[in-house]
Structure formats: C-alpha cells, structure tokens
C-alpha cells in the first residue's frame, strides 16, 4: 500500500494516478519551457493542455458537471489538489493553470440569470473572477471590520471603499465585492455584489509580495452596481459564502502537502546521489532523520485533510476539521521545504531548483485563508466553551 492510499477508494486512487501522469508527462514539459518565476503559460502551451484536462475530467474540479465542471467530491478535489500542486507554480496556480479554476461558489447560489451570465462562462471558458472581502482595517472577523459601504439609490447601489490582498483582480472579467449595507460592526449588515469588468471608479493597484506574482488593492470611488447584480438579499453576504470559505481550506491545505511531498522527493534523490566526506549524504543520520520526520509529518497532515473532506462530503459540520487541516498542513509544508533546502545546501536556494520558490509561496500560505493564529484562537474558544 502506498502512503497516499490509506482510506482512498479505487476510484479516488485512479483519479490521483491520472492526475499524476498528466502532471509528469504533459504539464512538466510545458513548464520547463518558461522562466523560473513565471506565473502563467503562454497560450500556445496552455490551450492544448486545458483541452486535455477537460477530456480527463480535471477541469474546474469542484464546479457542477451541468455547467461544465468536474463535479468532484471535496475529497476527490483534495486528492487532485495535492497532485496539481506538484509544479513550480505550486498550489497558487495548480497545474500551471491548465485545469482551470472554480468560480467563487457563492455565485452558484444566485439567480439563474446570474449563474448563466457569470458562473457558466467562468467554468466553460476559464474566465477569471476575484473575491474582495479583506480590507486594510484587517481584523480576525472581516464581517465586522468591513468598511466599504454600499448605498442604494433607485435601481443601483453606489460603492465606496477599498479592498486589500485581492488575488487576480487585474485579469478578472468579474468579481464579488462584499460591502456594508447595515451598521458598522454588524455581522448581518454585509451584502455581496457582482462587479462586471472595470467599471468607472474602480482602480487596481498592485501590491508586490515575496512570491512571483502579486495581489491587488481595489479602490472603489462611487462605483455603480445595478440592483440585479446584488447576490442574494441585503445583509446576507456572509451567509452565502460561509460554507465556501470553509470548503476552500481543504484543497488549499492539500496543495501545500503536494508541494512539500515533491520537495521531499527532490531531497531524497539528492541525498542518494550526493557524496560528502567519502560517503553518500543519505548515510548521515542527521539527513535520515530530517527525511523521516518530513514523511511522518506529511502523512499525518494528509490524514487530517482527508478527515475534513470526508466530513464535508457527508454533510457534517467540518469547520473545526478544516481549520485544523489548514494549520497543520501549511505549517508542516513550510517545515518540510525548509529541511529540503537544508539538505541540498547552496543548491536548495538556487533558481535551478523549485525549492526556493516553493519556500516563498508556502510562507504566504500560513497567512492566506485565515492566519494560523486565528484558527488556533477559534479552536481554543470552542474547546474551552464546549468541553470545559
């Protein structure tokens, strides 16, 4: 039995192996043709691989089949996420973008017209979308800290404010913006709006970070949004996206495991071949223990991800399990890649290898989808309040 197979059905193992072959045979060959810090493939490489991903059922893995997605379970999506992260672009751009992306799930709770106008093209054609929740005001509870405001005037809303750390905003064809329609600090006073294109009053400012591509600040100055582009009812913004936010942590966590597993294999191969002080690096106990610790920690993290995914697929509350999986997986992956760099020494930080890029990207992973400290805070509150 392979270390990845514990508890997986034959169908899931087949999905994993199919994805792995696609990555090793097809995606790697394309990625080898672009620069070390590239964050997208040129169209002539991307298009044929995307068509192949569609034929294999790997396109937009979690999106419903009726709209052109893969329709995979959360557990299957986690299995796929681990494998598609095993490329230089890593978990932020799975499979170098060849498997498309799922549209923000809240839009699937909109009207039929909204689904047809926004969700279907995003799934079918790979049209990009952004989600704008975070703001400079920060806070562990964005629902209460949001200051961007939407005021209704007749058949439109006028939005004013600013959003921070918004992924993909500059290249997106539409996006979801969460703005306050109720009183400040009121959790139920936030509404979700669909922003089309680049309307008047909306500007994007790139925010350079340590990885190879950047998020954006969105500035909204009297941006007009028609009432029909309101998603759901007023004040129901976070009710629409609560489940989606929890679900997103599962493939997010799984992708970091994929990166770390790929890094560990590089370190193992290096240790087997590298000779120092008249013997192989693999013969040194310090190296052996670094490799053993890394494998043990990755297996444990993977099982936590699988547990969260299974609970989600069963329709059970898995908010706690998703948080645990996210924290353990992202922190484990960071430690493992750090060890792998140490094993390779100078070559570990060389751009001849993907390790230094993974190291940079994994550092951000401990912040995205809720910082580790916030998840720990929420978990401790639950334990102290319900299991005293």
N, C-alpha and C positions, 0 to 999 in steps of 0.2 A: 504493500500500500504506500502510495506517495504521500508526503506530508501535507499536501493540499487536499487530499481526497476525503479526509475524515468527515463523515456525515453527508457528503455530497451524493446525490443520485447519479445514476449512469448518464442521464440527460445533461445534468449540470457539468459532469466531467467532460462530456463530449463538447459542450459549448466552450468550456475552458480550453480544451485542446485545439478546437477550431480557431479560436481567437489567438492562441499562442502561435499557431502556424502562420496565420495571417500577419502577425507582428514580425515574426522572424524572417519569413520569406519575402513578404511584399513591402511592409512599412519600413523596415530597416534599410532595404535597398534604396528607397526614396530618401529617407532621412540622411543617409550617407552622402547625398548629393548637395546638401545645404550646409550653411555655416553653423558653427558650434552653437551660437546663441540665437539661431533663427527660431521664430515662434509661429511660422506657418510655412506650408509647402507651396511652391508655385503651382498655378492652375494646371499645367500640363502633367504634373505629378499627382496632384490632388484628385482631379476628376476621375481618372480610371480606378483609383483605389477606393474612392467613395462609391462608385457603381458596384465594385466588387463587395464592399461592406454591406450594401443594400441587399445584394443577392444572397449573402450569407446570414441575413437576419441580425446584423450587428449595428444597423443604422438607428440612431436615436433610441437606444436600448429600452428606456422606460416609457417612451411615448406610446399611446394606444395604437394597435395594429390598424384600426379602422381609419386612422389619419396618416398612415404610412410609417409608423414607428415599429420598433421591435416587439413591443408588448411584453417585455421580460418581467419576471417577478423581481422583487427587491434583492433576493438572494442571488439570482442569476445576474442581475446588474452589478452586484458586488464582485462576483467572480470575474465578469468581463472587465470591470474597472481595474482590478488588480493586474490583469494581463495587458490591457491597453496603456497602462502607465509605464510599461517597460520600454520606454523610448526616451531619447534625450530631452524631448519637450515635456515628458513626465505627466503627472496627474493633472496639471492645469490644462493641458491640451492633449487629451487622450488620443492615442494612435495618430499623433500629428494632425489631428483634425479630420482624419479620413472616415471616422464613424459618426460624423455629425454631432449634434447636441440636442438635448431635450429642451423644449421650450419651457419657460417658467410655469410650473404646474398650475398656479392659481388661474391662469388664463383659460384652462380647461374647465373651470367652474363658472365661466362667463356665459353669456347668451350664445345661441347657435351662430348668430352673425359674427360675434367676436371670435369665436373658435375658427370659423371659416376664414375670416379676414387676417387673423394673426397667427393662431396656432398651426393651422394646416400648412401654410407656406413655410413656416419655421421648421416644421418636421420634414415636409416633402422636399423642399429646395435648400435646406440648410440655412435659411435666413436667420441672422443672429438677433438676439434680444438681450436686453440688460435688465437688472433688477436694482432699483435705487431705494435702499432703506437707510443705510448708515449716514450719519451726519457728523460734522466736526464736534458737536456737543457731546458725542460719544455716549458713554453710559452702558451698563450691562443690560439695560432694558430699553432697547431702541423704541419700543412702542410708546414709552412715556417721555423719552428725550427728544423725539422728533419735533422740530420747529418749523420746517417747511409747511406753509399753510395754503389751503385751497379755499377760495370763497366763490360761492355760486352767484352768477349774475345771468339771469334768464336761462338760456339753453346752453350755457357754458360755465366752466369753472376757470378762475384765474389763479395760477400757481406762482408763489414766490418763495424763494429759499435756496438752499444749497445742499448737495449730497456729496459724500466723500467715499473714496475707495471703490468706485463703481467699475467693475470689470467689463470690458468690451463695449463701453458706451460709444466710442467714436465710430466703430464699424457696424453698429447695430442698426437695423431698419425700424425697430420699435422697442419699447421698454416699459416696465412697470415702475411707477413712481408712487411712493407712499407719502401722503401729505395729511396734515392735521385739518380736520373739519369740525372738531369739537374743542373742548377746553384743554389748555396745556397740562400735560401730566395724566390726562385721562386715557386709559388703555383702549377704551372703545371709541375714542374720538379720532381714529386714523382711517383714512379711506384710500383705496388703491385706484390709480388712474393709468390708462394706457396712453403712452406718448408715441405718436407716429413721426417717423423721420426726424428732421431737425427743425422744429417749429421756431417761429420768431420768438426771441427772448431766451432761448436755450443755448448755452455755450458749454463746451467741454474743455477742461484744462488737464493736460497730462500730469500725473504725479509720479516722477521717477522713483523706483524702488530697487531692491537688490537683485531682483530677478531680471530676465532679459526683456520682459515687456511690462507695461505699466497700466495701473488702473487710472481712473479719471475723477476729477471733481466736476460735478454738474452744477451749473448756476442757472437758476430759473428766475427770470425777471418778467413778470406779467405774461407768463406762458398761458395761452388759451387752450383749453381742452374741452371738446364738446361733451355734453352730458352722456351721450351714447358710448363714450369711451371710459366712463366710470365702470370699474369692475366690481360687481356686486352693489350692495346698498351702502349708503353713507355710514361710516363708523364700523364697517365690517372688514376693513382691510386685513387685520391680523388674523381674524377668524378664517379668512380664505387661505392664508399661507402657512398656518401653524403646522399642519401635518407635513407640508412640503419642506419646511425648514428642518424638521426632524429627520425626514427621509433622506435629505441631501447629505446628512452627516455620514451615512453608511457607505455609499460609493466613494465619498471624499476620503474616509478613513481607509478603505480598501485600496485606493490608488496609492496612498503613501506606503502601504505594505508592499505593493508591487515594485515601486522604486527601490525600496530597501532590499528586497529579495534579489533584484537584478544587480544591485551594488554588491551584495554578499557573494554572488556567483563570480563577479569580476575579481573580488578579493581572494576567493578560493582558488581560482585559476592562477592568479598571480603568485600566491603562496606556494602552489605546487611547482611552479617553474623557476621562481626567483631563488638564486643561491647566494647566501651570505655566510661569512665565516666558515666556509668549507662544508656547508650543509644547506639543504633546502629551508626556505623560510617556514614551510609547513611543519618542519621538525621542531620548531621552537614552541615551548609550552605557552608562552605569552600569546603567540599568534593563534594557537589551537583554542585557547580559552576565549579569545575575542570572537572567533568564528562560532564556537559552541554557544556562547552567550547570545550571540546575534540570532542564531537559528532558533533557540528556545524562546526568546522573546517574540520573534516574529510569529511562531506557531501560536503562542498564547494570544497575541493581538488578533490574529486571523480568526480564532475561535470566538472571540468577543464580537467581532464584526458579523460573523455568521449568526450568532445568537440574536443580535439586534435585528438582522434582516429577517430571520425566521419569525420572530415575534411580530414584525411589521406585516409580513405576508399572511400571518394568521389573524390579523385584525386586532391584535392586542396592543395595549399601550406600551410603547417601546422608547419613550422619550429618555428615560434614565439609561437604558441599554445603549441607545445611540450616542449619548453623551460620553458614557464610559468608553465605548469603542473608539470614538473620535479622539479622546485624550490619549488613551493608551497607544493607539496606532500611530498618531502623529509624533508623539514623544519617542516611541520605540524606533520609528523610522529615522528620526534625527540622530539618535544614538548609534544606530547600526551604520548609517552612511559615514558618520564621524569616525567610527572604528575602521571602516573600509579604507578611508583616506589615510589613516594612520598606517595601515598595513602596506599600502602602496608607497608611502613616503612622498617624496617630491612628485612622483608621477600622479599621485592622488589629487594634487591641486593643479595639475597640468590640464590645459584645454584639449589635449589629445584624448582625454578620458571624460566621460559624462559626470563623474563624481562631484566635481566642484559645482557644476550647475545644479545637480540634484540637491546638494548641500544648501545652496542659496534658496532654492524653491521650498525645500522642506522647512526652512526656518519660518517662512511665511505661514505654512500650514498649521503651526501651533497658534496662530492668531485668527486666521480665517474660520468661518463657521462657528464663531464664538471662541474667545481665548480659553486656554486650558483652565485658568484661574476661575473664570465664570462658571464653567461646567462643574468644577470642584465645589464652588460655592453653592450652586443649585443642588448638587447631590448631597452635600453635607446638611443643608437645610431640610431636605426630605428625610434623611436618616434620623436627624435629631428630633424632628417633629412627629414622625410616624412610628419610630421604633425605639422610643425612649424606654 
